[in-house]
Amino acid sequence: MENRRNDVLTTMSHEEPERVPIFEMGIDPPHIETLMFPERFWSPADRPATERVELLKHNGEVQVRCWDRLGFSIVRTDAALTPPSEWSAKVISEEEAKNLRKDTGLSYSAGTFIDEWGRGRIYDSKCRVWIQQYGTITSVEEWEEWAQSFPDPWAEGRDVGAKIVAELAEERDLALAGLLREPFATLFEAFPISTYYRLQLENPDFIKKAVKRYTDYNCETIKRYGELGCDLVISSGDIAHRDGPHIRPALFDEFFAKEMHRQVEAAHRVAIKYVKHSDGDIRTLIPSLVDTAKVDGLHSLDPSAGVDIGKVKEEWGDKIFLMGNVAVDSLALKSEEEVIQETKDCIRKAAPGGGFILCSSNSWYTHCKLVNCLTMVRTGQDYGAYPIQIL
């Protein structure tokens, strides 16, 4: 375990490390609490500002100790979407929910809160996380009004939890990943879905303007991640679903990949690798991600959507490193023996030559069997020593 960060740096450079690094971008609170009992892990997004700051510090400490205990090589932190110290959530009343249902046609209910980015969120009591659910901005005019108070990436308090995670990661020789939110996803989620697609068709100049604004925010956040000592950034937010991209490849290239390249350049200026995450079938978008955006790595490579990590490695492995891709469906539904075989297959296909980090195809969400998650990790530790011996 002594060289975990070095293993990450080596494999991101397309060289073979001592061992395949292991990572998870997220673990739902019920699993964290099972692993770290009697510690608690909270979802602080809707809490009053003073309480939220203390919870962020607490969660950061618990998270790093959990990731360390699991033997992961990377721990992630978030200064991109953490609300500033003075911000407080707007929780909507029944009357406001009624009006929003009328205006948007979406199923708002009392207790939904509106986050800093104009997105509605509801609390999942089983997973104990706040889930982005509804877009609350219904027109360009409303977006322009919202954007008059566009979030400040340097606002006080955004890095409270991140600083804790960065310090503890350094003590434990863990690589550090900073999270971003994909501009496409942030914009897509701010509007009702039908409104977004109408604007993309009727008002492409607005889409380009908005994406540039979100990209500017991310570029500044990347500077902050550089100050924190991050080794990589991961841009979350799906750009595809099980049946294909959310947006045609040519339009993705025009509207989003070129702006993503600005983020990649910002990361490289502070010696950080840039990784794009997406669930779904991204195969037709990979050329744009690699050749136009020039990302350093891809995360997820969703096997449930038909993405074969071996084929991606064969075609693109000299240009990007890969993070994945044990299916979360397998972690939730299959046997331990099946998870062992799937994990071994991932290592066999993607690990030789370096450029591979083992993880699930998304995260350890609540419906995953924890025993299967731990089986994936154990299998990675058992078979991840270089040179790879799996036939």
LINJONOR-V801250 format. One record per pair of residues at least 4 apart in sequence whose C-alpha atoms are under 6 Angstrom apart, sorted by the first residue. I is the first residue (numbers start at 0). J is the second residue. D is the distance in whole Angstrom. If there is no record, write none. Layout:
i->I j->J d->D
i->I j->J d->D
This chain:
i->3 j->72 d->5
i->3 j->173 d->6
i->4 j->172 d->6
i->4 j->173 d->5
i->4 j->174 d->5
i->5 j->9 d->6
i->6 j->16 d->5
i->9 j->14 d->6
i->9 j->16 d->6
i->10 j->14 d->5
i->10 j->15 d->6
i->10 j->16 d->6
i->10 j->353 d->5
i->10 j->354 d->5
i->11 j->320 d->6
i->11 j->354 d->5
i->13 j->353 d->5
i->13 j->354 d->5
i->14 j->352 d->6
i->14 j->353 d->5
i->15 j->352 d->5
i->15 j->353 d->4
i->17 j->385 d->6
i->18 j->383 d->5
i->18 j->384 d->4
i->18 j->385 d->6
i->19 j->383 d->5
i->20 j->72 d->5
i->20 j->356 d->5
i->21 j->71 d->5
i->21 j->72 d->6
i->21 j->356 d->6
i->21 j->357 d->5
i->21 j->358 d->6
i->22 j->71 d->5
i->22 j->73 d->6
i->22 j->358 d->5
i->23 j->358 d->6
i->23 j->362 d->6
i->24 j->362 d->6
i->25 j->362 d->5
i->26 j->362 d->6
i->26 j->363 d->5
i->26 j->364 d->6
i->27 j->364 d->5
i->27 j->365 d->6
i->28 j->40 d->6
i->31 j->35 d->6
i->32 j->36 d->5
i->32 j->38 d->6
i->32 j->39 d->6
i->40 j->58 d->6
i->42 j->128 d->6
i->43 j->51 d->5
i->45 j->88 d->5
i->46 j->51 d->5
i->47 j->51 d->6
i->47 j->87 d->6
i->48 j->84 d->6
i->48 j->85 d->6
i->48 j->87 d->6
i->54 j->58 d->6
i->55 j->160 d->5
i->56 j->160 d->5
i->58 j->62 d->6
i->59 j->160 d->6
i->59 j->164 d->5
i->63 j->67 d->6
i->64 j->68 d->6
i->66 j->71 d->6
i->67 j->71 d->6
i->72 j->173 d->5
i->73 j->173 d->5
i->73 j->174 d->5
i->73 j->175 d->6
i->74 j->175 d->5
i->75 j->175 d->6
i->75 j->176 d->4
i->75 j->177 d->6
i->76 j->161 d->5
i->76 j->177 d->5
i->77 j->161 d->6
i->77 j->177 d->6
i->77 j->178 d->5
i->78 j->157 d->5
i->78 j->158 d->5
i->79 j->179 d->6
i->79 j->220 d->6
i->81 j->157 d->5
i->82 j->157 d->6
i->83 j->154 d->6
i->83 j->155 d->6
i->83 j->156 d->5
i->83 j->157 d->5
i->84 j->155 d->6
i->84 j->156 d->5
i->89 j->112 d->5
i->89 j->113 d->5
i->90 j->110 d->6
i->90 j->111 d->6
i->90 j->112 d->4
i->91 j->95 d->6
i->91 j->109 d->6
i->91 j->110 d->6
i->91 j->111 d->6
i->91 j->112 d->6
i->92 j->109 d->5
i->93 j->109 d->5
i->96 j->107 d->5
i->96 j->108 d->5
i->96 j->109 d->6
i->99 j->103 d->6
i->100 j->104 d->5
i->100 j->105 d->5
i->100 j->106 d->6
i->100 j->107 d->6
i->111 j->120 d->6
i->111 j->121 d->5
i->112 j->119 d->6
i->112 j->120 d->5
i->113 j->117 d->6
i->113 j->118 d->5
i->113 j->119 d->5
i->114 j->118 d->5
i->117 j->135 d->6
i->117 j->189 d->6
i->118 j->133 d->6
i->118 j->134 d->5
i->118 j->135 d->6
i->118 j->189 d->5
i->119 j->132 d->6
i->119 j->133 d->5
i->119 j->134 d->6
i->120 j->129 d->6
i->120 j->130 d->5
i->120 j->131 d->4
i->120 j->132 d->5
i->121 j->129 d->6
i->121 j->130 d->5
i->122 j->128 d->6
i->122 j->129 d->4
i->123 j->127 d->5
i->123 j->128 d->6
i->126 j->365 d->5
i->134 j->188 d->5
i->134 j->189 d->4
i->134 j->190 d->4
i->134 j->191 d->5
i->135 j->190 d->6
i->136 j->141 d->6
i->136 j->189 d->6
i->136 j->190 d->5
i->137 j->190 d->6
i->142 j->146 d->6
i->152 j->220 d->6
i->158 j->162 d->6
i->164 j->168 d->6
i->168 j->173 d->5
i->175 j->229 d->5
i->175 j->230 d->5
i->176 j->229 d->6
i->176 j->231 d->5
i->176 j->232 d->5
i->177 j->232 d->5
i->178 j->232 d->6
i->178 j->233 d->5
i->178 j->234 d->6
i->179 j->233 d->6
i->179 j->234 d->5
i->179 j->235 d->6
i->180 j->234 d->5
i->180 j->235 d->5
i->180 j->236 d->6
i->181 j->234 d->5
i->181 j->235 d->6
i->181 j->236 d->5
i->182 j->210 d->6
i->182 j->213 d->5
i->183 j->187 d->6
i->184 j->188 d->6
i->184 j->236 d->5
i->190 j->195 d->6
i->197 j->201 d->6
i->198 j->202 d->5
i->199 j->203 d->5
i->207 j->254 d->6
i->210 j->214 d->6
i->218 j->262 d->5
i->218 j->265 d->6
i->224 j->229 d->5
i->225 j->229 d->6
i->225 j->269 d->5
i->230 j->271 d->5
i->231 j->271 d->5
i->231 j->272 d->4
i->231 j->273 d->6
i->232 j->273 d->5
i->233 j->274 d->5
i->233 j->275 d->6
i->234 j->275 d->5
i->234 j->276 d->6
i->235 j->276 d->5
i->237 j->277 d->4
i->237 j->278 d->6
i->238 j->244 d->6
i->238 j->245 d->6
i->238 j->277 d->6
i->239 j->243 d->6
i->239 j->244 d->4
i->239 j->245 d->5
i->239 j->279 d->5
i->239 j->280 d->6
i->239 j->281 d->6
i->240 j->279 d->4
i->240 j->280 d->6
i->241 j->279 d->4
i->241 j->280 d->5
i->241 j->304 d->5
i->243 j->280 d->5
i->246 j->251 d->6
i->248 j->284 d->6
i->250 j->254 d->6
i->251 j->255 d->5
i->252 j->256 d->5
i->252 j->287 d->6
i->256 j->292 d->5
i->257 j->292 d->6
i->259 j->292 d->5
i->260 j->292 d->4
i->263 j->273 d->6
i->266 j->271 d->5
i->267 j->271 d->5
i->272 j->295 d->6
i->273 j->294 d->6
i->273 j->295 d->5
i->274 j->295 d->6
i->274 j->296 d->4
i->274 j->297 d->5
i->275 j->297 d->5
i->275 j->298 d->6
i->276 j->297 d->6
i->276 j->298 d->4
i->278 j->301 d->6
i->279 j->301 d->6
i->279 j->304 d->5
i->280 j->304 d->5
i->285 j->289 d->6
i->286 j->290 d->6
i->287 j->291 d->5
i->288 j->292 d->5
i->288 j->293 d->6
i->289 j->293 d->4
i->289 j->294 d->6
i->295 j->319 d->5
i->296 j->319 d->5
i->296 j->320 d->5
i->296 j->321 d->6
i->297 j->321 d->5
i->298 j->322 d->5
i->299 j->323 d->5
i->299 j->324 d->6
i->299 j->360 d->4
i->299 j->361 d->6
i->300 j->306 d->6
i->300 j->324 d->6
i->301 j->306 d->5
i->301 j->360 d->5
i->302 j->306 d->5
i->302 j->326 d->6
i->309 j->348 d->5
i->309 j->349 d->6
i->311 j->315 d->6
i->312 j->316 d->4
i->320 j->354 d->4
i->320 j->355 d->6
i->321 j->355 d->5
i->322 j->355 d->6
i->322 j->356 d->5
i->322 j->357 d->6
i->323 j->357 d->5
i->323 j->358 d->5
i->323 j->359 d->5
i->323 j->360 d->5
i->324 j->359 d->5
i->324 j->360 d->5
i->325 j->359 d->4
i->325 j->360 d->5
i->326 j->359 d->6
i->326 j->360 d->5
i->327 j->360 d->6
i->328 j->332 d->6
i->329 j->333 d->5
i->330 j->367 d->5
i->330 j->368 d->6
i->330 j->371 d->5
i->331 j->366 d->6
i->331 j->367 d->4
i->331 j->368 d->5
i->335 j->371 d->6
i->338 j->342 d->6
i->345 j->349 d->6
i->346 j->350 d->5
i->347 j->389 d->6
i->349 j->355 d->6
i->350 j->355 d->5
i->374 j->378 d->6
i->379 j->383 d->5
